Amino acid sequence: MPGARSQREWTPADGPLPAIYLSHGAPPLLDDGAWLRQLFAWAQALPKPRAIVIVSAHWEDAPLMLSAPGAHTPLFYDFGGFHPRYYTMKYDTPDASALAKRVAAMMPEGEPLYQHPKRGLDHGAWIPMMAMYPLGDVPVLQLSMPTQDPDALLKLGRRLAPLREEGVLIVGSGFMTHGLPFLTMENMRGLALPGWSSDFDAWVADALSRGDVDEIASFASKAPGMPYAHPTAEHFVPVFVALGAADDPEAPARTVIDGFQLGLAKRSFEVR
């Protein structure tokens, strides 16, 4: 892609990169031209990062673990029921060993962080990164999500925050609504939007615009559309990693992508 090849690389003069939360979709995202263009345009609006650290909804593990950092580590195809071609896709990224050492050094003494010997990027990481950085020329490292507790994830984001000043893009990857069991055929065909999805999305958008982290952290008990919007919380709570990595978690977030796909909210934002 010509735009990807000409993208300017980050320099210290650019200042810290943002931290972002993105809705990562599923393998068919790669066939959704409009969504691909949105993600690619987002990446193009930023200088190309020196490296990327992702916390994905699809890797919950404690103590903290890092994905295998070697170049060309095979992807983790952690999905089922899709066309066979998705299981043959590759996203070969450069060696991330230096980044792994840097991340390990940022963790508090006494809190172990382990290096997984084989685990590659899961679809919560490689699908959106393939859309944003299709050349696969940026080192990408995945960090497991050790808990669903908002306060703990805010603290994790805070530990990672200094990486932004080094040209590293910090990514929380989930899906703004993820009530898969409650979708109907009308929702899937785009004929009707679930009220629980649109209500939850509007509530989050308002709280993000006000920087109300306490309100967002109370999503399980206060957000409209619950528990249908998130029967389990793993696709929402990466929000707190991104917010924690901001200079001021209570500053208003900037929504970059909104709208819905198959009835699920695609809202994605950045914070600085």
C-alpha positions as CSV (number, residue, x, y, z in Angstrom):
1,M,0.0,0.0,0.0
2,P,1.6,3.3,-1.1
3,G,0.4,5.2,2.0
4,A,2.0,2.6,4.3
5,R,5.3,2.7,2.6
6,S,5.5,6.5,2.8
7,Q,4.4,6.9,6.4
8,R,6.8,9.1,8.4
9,E,8.5,7.4,11.3
10,W,8.1,8.7,14.9
11,T,10.9,10.9,16.3
12,P,11.3,12.4,19.8
13,A,10.2,15.7,18.3
14,D,6.7,14.3,17.9
15,G,6.3,13.9,21.6
16,P,4.5,10.9,23.2
17,L,2.3,8.8,21.0
18,P,-1.3,8.3,22.2
19,A,-2.6,5.3,24.0
20,I,-5.5,3.7,22.1
21,Y,-8.5,1.4,22.7
22,L,-9.8,-0.3,19.6
23,S,-12.6,-2.6,18.7
24,H,-10.8,-5.4,16.9
25,G,-13.7,-7.3,15.3
26,A,-13.2,-10.8,14.0
27,P,-11.5,-12.3,10.9
28,P,-14.2,-10.9,8.5
29,L,-13.0,-7.4,9.5
30,L,-10.3,-8.0,6.8
31,D,-13.1,-8.2,4.2
32,D,-14.9,-5.0,5.5
33,G,-13.5,-2.3,3.2
34,A,-15.0,0.6,5.2
35,W,-13.6,-0.6,8.6
36,L,-10.2,-1.4,7.1
37,R,-10.0,2.2,5.7
38,Q,-11.0,3.6,9.1
39,L,-8.2,1.7,10.9
40,F,-5.6,2.4,8.2
41,A,-6.5,6.1,8.2
42,W,-6.1,6.2,12.0
43,A,-2.6,4.7,11.7
44,Q,-1.7,7.1,8.9
45,A,-2.7,10.1,11.1
46,L,0.0,9.2,13.5
47,P,3.8,8.9,12.9
48,K,4.7,5.2,12.5
49,P,5.5,3.9,16.0
50,R,8.9,2.3,16.8
51,A,7.0,-0.6,18.4
52,I,3.6,-1.6,19.7
53,V,2.4,-3.2,22.9
54,I,-1.1,-4.7,22.9
55,V,-3.3,-6.0,25.8
56,S,-6.0,-8.1,24.1
57,A,-9.3,-9.4,25.4
58,H,-8.2,-12.8,24.1
59,W,-5.3,-13.4,26.4
60,E,-6.2,-13.5,30.1
61,D,-3.3,-14.8,32.1
62,A,-1.8,-14.1,35.5
63,P,0.9,-13.6,36.4
64,L,1.7,-11.3,33.5
65,M,3.1,-12.9,30.4
66,L,4.7,-11.6,27.2
67,S,4.2,-13.2,23.8
68,A,7.2,-14.8,22.1
69,P,9.2,-11.9,20.8
70,G,11.1,-13.5,17.9
71,A,10.7,-12.4,14.4
72,H,8.1,-14.4,12.3
73,T,6.6,-16.0,15.4
74,P,3.5,-18.0,14.1
75,L,0.2,-16.4,14.8
76,F,-2.3,-17.8,17.3
77,Y,-5.5,-18.6,15.4
78,D,-7.8,-18.4,18.5
79,F,-11.1,-18.6,16.7
80,G,-13.4,-21.2,15.0
81,G,-16.1,-21.5,12.5
82,F,-14.6,-19.1,9.9
83,H,-13.5,-19.7,6.3
84,P,-10.3,-21.8,6.1
85,R,-8.4,-19.0,4.4
86,Y,-8.3,-17.0,7.7
87,Y,-6.2,-19.9,9.2
88,T,-3.5,-19.5,6.6
89,M,-3.0,-15.7,7.0
90,K,0.4,-14.5,8.1
91,Y,1.5,-11.3,9.8
92,D,5.3,-11.6,10.2
93,T,6.6,-8.8,12.3
94,P,10.2,-7.9,13.3
95,D,12.0,-9.1,16.4
96,A,10.6,-7.5,19.6
97,S,13.2,-8.8,22.1
98,A,14.5,-5.4,23.0
99,L,10.9,-4.2,23.7
100,A,10.3,-7.3,25.8
101,K,13.3,-6.5,28.0
102,R,12.1,-2.9,28.3
103,V,8.6,-3.9,29.3
104,A,9.9,-6.4,31.8
105,A,12.1,-3.7,33.4
106,M,9.0,-1.5,34.0
107,M,7.2,-4.1,36.1
108,P,7.5,-3.7,39.9
109,E,10.0,-5.8,41.8
110,G,8.2,-8.8,43.3
111,E,5.5,-9.0,40.6
112,P,6.7,-11.7,38.2
113,L,6.4,-11.3,34.4
114,Y,7.0,-14.4,32.3
115,Q,8.1,-14.8,28.7
116,H,6.0,-17.3,26.8
117,P,8.3,-19.4,24.6
118,K,5.9,-20.0,21.7
119,R,2.7,-17.9,21.9
120,G,2.2,-15.6,18.9
121,L,-0.2,-12.8,18.5
122,D,-3.9,-13.6,18.8
123,H,-6.6,-12.3,16.6
124,G,-7.3,-9.4,19.0
125,A,-3.8,-8.2,18.1
126,W,-2.9,-9.3,14.5
127,I,-6.2,-8.5,12.8
128,P,-6.3,-4.8,13.8
129,M,-2.5,-4.5,13.3
130,M,-2.7,-6.0,9.9
131,A,-5.3,-3.4,9.0
132,M,-3.3,-0.5,10.5
133,Y,0.2,-1.5,9.6
134,P,-0.2,-3.9,6.7
135,L,3.5,-4.0,5.9
136,G,4.2,-5.9,9.1
137,D,7.4,-3.8,9.7
138,V,6.7,-2.7,13.3
139,P,7.7,-4.9,16.2
140,V,4.5,-6.0,18.1
141,L,4.5,-7.5,21.5
142,Q,1.4,-8.8,23.3
143,L,1.0,-8.6,27.1
144,S,-1.5,-10.8,28.9
145,M,-4.4,-9.3,30.8
146,P,-3.9,-10.5,34.3
147,T,-7.2,-9.3,35.8
148,Q,-10.5,-7.7,34.9
149,D,-10.3,-5.3,37.8
150,P,-10.4,-1.7,36.5
151,D,-8.1,-0.3,39.1
152,A,-5.4,-2.9,38.5
153,L,-5.6,-2.4,34.8
154,L,-5.3,1.4,35.2
155,K,-2.1,0.8,37.2
156,L,-0.8,-1.5,34.5
157,G,-1.4,1.2,31.9
158,R,0.3,3.7,34.2
159,R,3.4,1.5,34.3
160,L,3.5,1.2,30.5
161,A,2.9,5.0,30.0
162,P,6.6,6.0,29.7
163,L,6.8,3.9,26.6
164,R,4.7,6.4,24.8
165,E,7.6,8.9,25.1
166,E,9.8,6.3,23.3
167,G,7.6,6.0,20.3
168,V,5.7,2.9,21.4
169,L,2.0,2.7,20.7
170,I,0.1,1.2,23.7
171,V,-3.1,-0.6,22.6
172,G,-6.0,-2.0,24.6
173,S,-7.9,-4.3,22.2
174,G,-11.5,-5.4,22.8
175,F,-14.9,-4.6,21.4
176,M,-17.0,-1.8,22.8
177,T,-20.0,-4.1,23.0
178,H,-19.8,-7.9,22.7
179,G,-23.2,-9.4,23.5
180,L,-22.8,-12.2,20.9
181,P,-25.3,-14.6,22.6
182,F,-28.0,-11.9,22.3
183,L,-27.7,-11.0,18.6
184,T,-30.6,-11.8,16.4
185,M,-30.6,-12.5,12.6
186,E,-32.0,-9.0,12.1
187,N,-29.0,-7.6,14.0
188,M,-26.5,-9.7,12.0
189,R,-28.1,-8.6,8.7
190,G,-28.0,-4.9,9.7
191,L,-31.8,-4.6,9.8
192,A,-32.1,-3.7,13.5
193,L,-29.7,-2.4,16.1
194,P,-29.9,-3.9,19.5
195,G,-31.0,-1.4,22.1
196,W,-28.5,-2.8,24.7
197,S,-25.7,-2.2,22.3
198,S,-26.6,1.4,21.3
199,D,-27.5,2.4,24.8
200,F,-24.2,1.1,26.3
201,D,-22.2,2.7,23.5
202,A,-23.9,6.1,24.0
203,W,-23.3,5.8,27.8
204,V,-19.6,5.1,27.3
205,A,-19.2,7.8,24.7
206,D,-20.6,10.4,27.1
207,A,-18.4,9.2,30.0
208,L,-15.3,9.3,27.8
209,S,-16.1,12.8,26.5
210,R,-16.1,13.9,30.2
211,G,-13.1,11.9,31.3
212,D,-15.2,10.3,34.0
213,V,-13.1,7.3,34.8
214,D,-15.0,6.5,38.0
215,E,-18.2,6.3,36.1
216,I,-16.6,4.0,33.4
217,A,-15.2,1.8,36.1
218,S,-18.7,1.2,37.4
219,F,-20.0,-0.1,34.1
220,A,-21.1,-3.4,35.5
221,S,-23.7,-1.8,37.8
222,K,-24.4,1.5,36.1
223,A,-24.2,1.2,32.4
224,P,-27.5,0.7,30.4
225,G,-27.6,-2.4,28.4
226,M,-25.8,-4.5,30.9
227,P,-25.3,-7.5,31.2
228,Y,-26.3,-7.9,27.5
229,A,-23.6,-5.6,26.2
230,H,-20.9,-7.6,28.0
231,P,-22.0,-10.9,29.4
232,T,-18.4,-11.2,30.4
233,A,-16.1,-8.2,30.7
234,E,-12.9,-9.1,28.9
235,H,-13.7,-7.2,25.7
236,F,-14.5,-4.0,27.6
237,V,-11.8,-3.8,30.4
238,P,-8.8,-3.2,28.0
239,V,-10.3,0.3,28.0
240,F,-8.6,0.8,31.4
241,V,-5.1,-0.1,30.1
242,A,-5.4,2.7,27.6
243,L,-6.8,5.2,30.1
244,G,-4.2,4.3,32.6
245,A,-1.4,5.0,30.0
246,A,-2.7,8.5,29.4
247,D,-1.0,11.6,30.8
248,D,-4.2,12.3,32.5
249,P,-6.8,9.5,32.6
250,E,-9.5,12.0,33.4
251,A,-8.9,14.1,30.3
252,P,-11.6,13.7,27.6
253,A,-10.9,10.9,25.1
254,R,-11.1,11.4,21.4
255,T,-13.3,8.9,19.5
256,V,-11.7,8.0,16.2
257,I,-14.1,5.2,15.0
258,D,-17.7,4.8,15.9
259,G,-20.7,3.0,14.4
260,F,-21.7,-0.7,14.5
261,Q,-20.9,-3.9,12.8
262,L,-23.4,-6.8,13.1
263,G,-25.1,-4.9,15.9
264,L,-21.9,-4.5,18.0
265,A,-20.4,-1.1,18.7
266,K,-17.0,-0.4,17.0
267,R,-16.2,2.7,19.1
268,S,-12.4,3.2,19.3
269,F,-10.6,6.1,20.9
270,E,-7.3,7.6,21.7
271,V,-6.0,9.4,24.8
272,R,-2.9,11.5,25.4
